[in-house]
Each structure stands twice: as structure tokens, then as C-alpha cells.
Amino acid sequence: MILKMDIEGNEFEIIKDLSDDILKKFKYITLELHFSGKRSFYIEALKKLSMYHQVIFIRFNDWGNIVTFGYNRFGNAIEL
């Protein structure tokens, strides 16, 4: 199964609420992630995804504001 998610900022909440059993059913997941809240919330969701999946493609979306994580700066949305 394939999951495609582009829900304009609500993706982290959905990922957090997905059960491990459901998450494991997807062979491929494509996401557009929007960063606009607490960083710990992002890290929690991304750790959950990385338990069963690995990133094979990243595209930084250059629309919107610039976000800084440590020394890295990129647009507030990325596509995985």
C-alpha cells in the first residue's frame, strides 16, 4: 500500500496518532511536511516514521518562510 499525505500542516498530528500496525502496512509513504510549531513534536513523529521506513527522497519546498534547525536553514515545507 502507498500513503500520500499533503494536508497543509496537520500531518504530524496524523502520524503521531497512527498505530504501528497501520504504519507498517504502507510500503511507500510520500509526505509534504510543514514546520510551524514545536520542534519536539516533529522529532517524535519523524522517529515514529523511521521505525519502519527510511527516507529515499527529499525535496526542500522553497515556498514560504525559512526555518532554522541548528545550523541548517530551509523552507518551512519539505517533501519526502
DRENDO-1510 file (C-alpha; in Angstrom, 1 decimal, always signed):
<recs>
REC; n; res; u; v; w
REC; 1; MET; +0.0; +0.0; +0.0 .
REC; 2; ILE; +1.0; +3.6; -0.6 .
REC; 3; LEU; +0.2; +6.6; +1.6 .
REC; 4; LYS; +0.3; +10.0; +0.1 .
REC; 5; MET; -0.2; +12.9; +2.5 .
REC; 6; ASP; -0.3; +16.6; +1.8 .
REC; 7; ILE; -2.6; +18.1; +4.4 .
REC; 8; GLU; -1.2; +21.5; +5.0 .
REC; 9; GLY; +0.2; +21.3; +8.5 .
REC; 10; ASN; -1.8; +18.5; +10.1 .
REC; 11; GLU; +0.5; +15.7; +9.0 .
REC; 12; PHE; +2.4; +15.5; +12.3 .
REC; 13; GLU; -0.7; +15.0; +14.3 .
REC; 14; ILE; -1.9; +12.3; +12.0 .
REC; 15; ILE; +1.4; +10.5; +12.1 .
REC; 16; LYS; +1.5; +10.7; +15.8 .
REC; 17; ASP; -2.0; +9.1; +16.0 .
REC; 18; LEU; -1.3; +6.3; +13.5 .
REC; 19; SER; -0.9; +2.9; +15.2 .
REC; 20; ASP; +2.3; +0.9; +14.5 .
REC; 21; ASP; +0.2; -1.8; +12.9 .
REC; 22; ILE; -1.3; +0.7; +10.4 .
REC; 23; LEU; +2.1; +2.4; +9.7 .
REC; 24; LYS; +3.8; -1.0; +8.9 .
REC; 25; LYS; +1.2; -1.7; +6.2 .
REC; 26; PHE; +2.5; +1.0; +3.9 .
REC; 27; LYS; +5.3; +0.0; +1.6 .
REC; 28; TYR; +5.8; +3.6; +0.5 .
REC; 29; ILE; +4.9; +6.9; +2.0 .
REC; 30; THR; +5.1; +10.3; +0.4 .
REC; 31; LEU; +4.7; +13.4; +2.6 .
REC; 32; GLU; +4.8; +17.1; +2.4 .
REC; 33; LEU; +5.8; +18.2; +5.9 .
REC; 34; HIS; +5.0; +21.8; +7.2 .
REC; 35; PHE; +7.1; +23.1; +10.0 .
REC; 36; SER; +5.3; +25.7; +12.1 .
REC; 37; GLY; +5.1; +24.5; +15.7 .
REC; 38; LYS; +7.1; +22.8; +18.4 .
REC; 39; ARG; +10.3; +21.0; +17.3 .
REC; 40; SER; +9.9; +18.2; +19.8 .
REC; 41; PHE; +6.6; +17.3; +18.2 .
REC; 42; TYR; +8.3; +17.0; +14.7 .
REC; 43; ILE; +11.1; +14.8; +16.1 .
REC; 44; GLU; +8.6; +12.5; +17.8 .
REC; 45; ALA; +6.6; +12.0; +14.6 .
REC; 46; LEU; +9.8; +11.5; +12.4 .
REC; 47; LYS; +11.2; +9.0; +14.9 .
REC; 48; LYS; +8.0; +7.1; +14.7 .
REC; 49; LEU; +8.1; +7.0; +10.9 .
REC; 50; SER; +11.8; +6.0; +10.9 .
REC; 51; MET; +11.0; +2.9; +12.9 .
REC; 52; TYR; +9.5; +1.2; +9.8 .
REC; 53; HIS; +10.6; +3.4; +6.8 .
REC; 54; GLN; +13.6; +5.2; +5.5 .
REC; 55; VAL; +13.9; +8.4; +3.5 .
REC; 56; ILE; +14.8; +7.8; -0.1 .
REC; 57; PHE; +14.0; +11.3; -1.5 .
REC; 58; ILE; +14.0; +14.8; +0.0 .
REC; 59; ARG; +12.9; +18.0; -1.8 .
REC; 60; PHE; +13.0; +21.2; +0.0 .
REC; 61; ASN; +10.0; +23.3; -0.9 .
REC; 62; ASP; +11.1; +26.9; -1.4 .
REC; 63; TRP; +7.7; +28.4; -0.9 .
REC; 64; GLY; +7.0; +30.1; +2.4 .
REC; 65; ASN; +9.2; +31.1; +5.3 .
REC; 66; ILE; +12.7; +30.0; +6.2 .
REC; 67; VAL; +13.1; +27.6; +9.2 .
REC; 68; THR; +16.3; +27.1; +11.1 .
REC; 69; PHE; +17.2; +23.8; +12.7 .
REC; 70; GLY; +20.6; +24.0; +14.4 .
REC; 71; TYR; +22.9; +25.4; +11.6 .
REC; 72; ASN; +20.6; +24.3; +8.8 .
REC; 73; ARG; +18.1; +26.6; +7.1 .
REC; 74; PHE; +15.4; +25.6; +4.7 .
REC; 75; GLY; +11.8; +26.3; +3.6 .
REC; 76; ASN; +9.1; +25.6; +6.1 .
REC; 77; ALA; +7.9; +22.6; +4.0 .
REC; 78; ILE; +9.8; +19.6; +2.7 .
REC; 79; GLU; +8.7; +16.7; +0.6 .
REC; 80; LEU; +9.8; +13.2; +1.5 .
</recs>
